[in-house]
Amino acid sequence: MAPAWKVTPPKDDSDYFDRMSKAIFTAGLNWKMVENKWPAFHRSFFGFSPAKVARLTEKDVKALMKNQGIVRNEKKIRATVENAKTILTIEKEFGSIKGYIDSFGKGEERLQEDLQDKFRHVGPSTARMFLWEVGYPLTPTKEEKMWMKGHHELG
């Protein structure tokens, strides 16, 4: 059964970084609230340019903690800066985030574990959410199949 929604593939590494960051900031929160604040996130994190975010300083992090337009979770903000640095390292090794993901082939379990090891504030659920958001062909879990079935019937 095809999912009831269509994912647009990310156009570049900034887009992958944007989607990963959104999955991180949404974890444990109301997704709609994060979605509503996302334009402010986009401005605050330089359009999720990994090179620009990787250069954020301690002073910048403190300023972001005062920004009422975003979710002011210090661990998630710091994780975003560190994840930008990780993306730059991955770009050097694989050419792009897509190249990194593609290097796992159909090894979705290994990919999810590697995402959790490489990136900060990425646990099992966040790794799956990110992979769904970028169009990686995950094998749905029992819960995801039930959710998709319910949403397919509603549509």
N, C-alpha and C positions, 0 to 999 in steps of 0.2 A: 504494500500500500504506500503510495507516495504521500509525503507530508503535505499538510494543508497550507504551507507557506513556502515561499521561494526565497532562497538566499542569493543575494548578489555577491559574486566573488570579490574579495578585496582587490583594489586596483594597484596598491603598492604597500611597502612596509609600514608607512604611516597609518594606512587603513587597518592593517593587521594589528598594529600597536593600539590604535583607537579601540578596536573591538575587544582586545585583551583587557585593556584598562576598564572598559565599560563592564566586562564580566567581573572584574575584581571589585569595582566600586559597587556593583549591584548586589554582590554576595551578602546575604543577611539583611538586605534592605528592600524597600518597596521599589520594584523596577520602574514604575511609572514616575516616581519622584526623581530617580536618577535620570531617567529619560528627559524629564522636564528641565533638569539642570545641565544636560549635556552640552548645549551651546556655550555655557559659561566654562565648562571643563575644556572644551575645544579651544577657547580663547586663552584660558589660563595655562594650558599645556602646549601652546604653540602649534595647534593643529595636529598634535601628537607626532611631531617631527622627532624621531629618536635622537638625532644629533643635537637638537636644541634642548630637549628635555634632559638629556644626559649631562648637560652643562649646568643644570640648576644647582645653586649653592645652598648652604645652610640658611642664609638670609632669605633666599627665594622660598624655601620650604616653610619658614616661619611666616612669610607674607601669605602663602597659600592657606595656611592654617587660620588666617584672619578673613579669608575670602568667603563671604556668605553665599556667593553664587554656586559654590561647589559643596560636596560632602567633605567636611573637615575632619577626616580620619587620618591622623598622622602616619600610622603604619601603612595605610594604602597610598598616601601621597609619597612617602619614602620608597615604597615598593615600585611605584610608577617611575621614579627617577632611576632606581637600580635596574628595572626591567628595560629601560631605554638603553642603558649601557650593555645589557645582555644582548639586546637586538643588534647593536652595532658589532658585537663580537660574532654573532651568528651570521651577519651579513658578510663579514670577512671570510668566514669559513665556508658558507654555503651559497653566497651570492645574494640571498634574500630569505625572508621568512618562509616563503612558498617553497624555496629550494630545501630548506631545513625540514619542513613538514613532509614534502615529497620524498625525502631520503628515507623515511620510515616505511614507505610503500603501504601495505595493508596492515602493518604492525601497530594497530591503534592502541593496544595496551602499553607497548613500549613507548610510543609517542606521548601518551598521557602521563606516564611515569617521568619521562624526560622533561616534559613541560613543568611538572611539579618540582623536579630537582633544579632546573635551570632558572626558573622565574620565581620571584618573591610573591608571596600572598596568593599563590595558585595551588589550590587543593584539588581533590578529585572532581568535585562538582564544578568548580570554576574552569578546570581544564576541559571538561566536557562541554560546558556552555560556550567557551571560546571556540572549540572545534566545530560545534553546531553552527555558530555565527559566521565562521569562515567557509562553511560548505564542505568540511571534511566528511566523507561518508562513514560516519560512525554506525556501529551495529547498535540499534536501540536496546536499552535495558527493558526489563519487564514493565517498570513504572513508566518509562518513556513511551512504550508501545500503547499502554493504557491511556496516557495523556493524548497521544496522537489520535488514537481511535475516537476518543471523546470529542476532540476538536474537529476531526474529519466529519463526524456525524452532525456536528453543529453547523458546519459550513455547507 
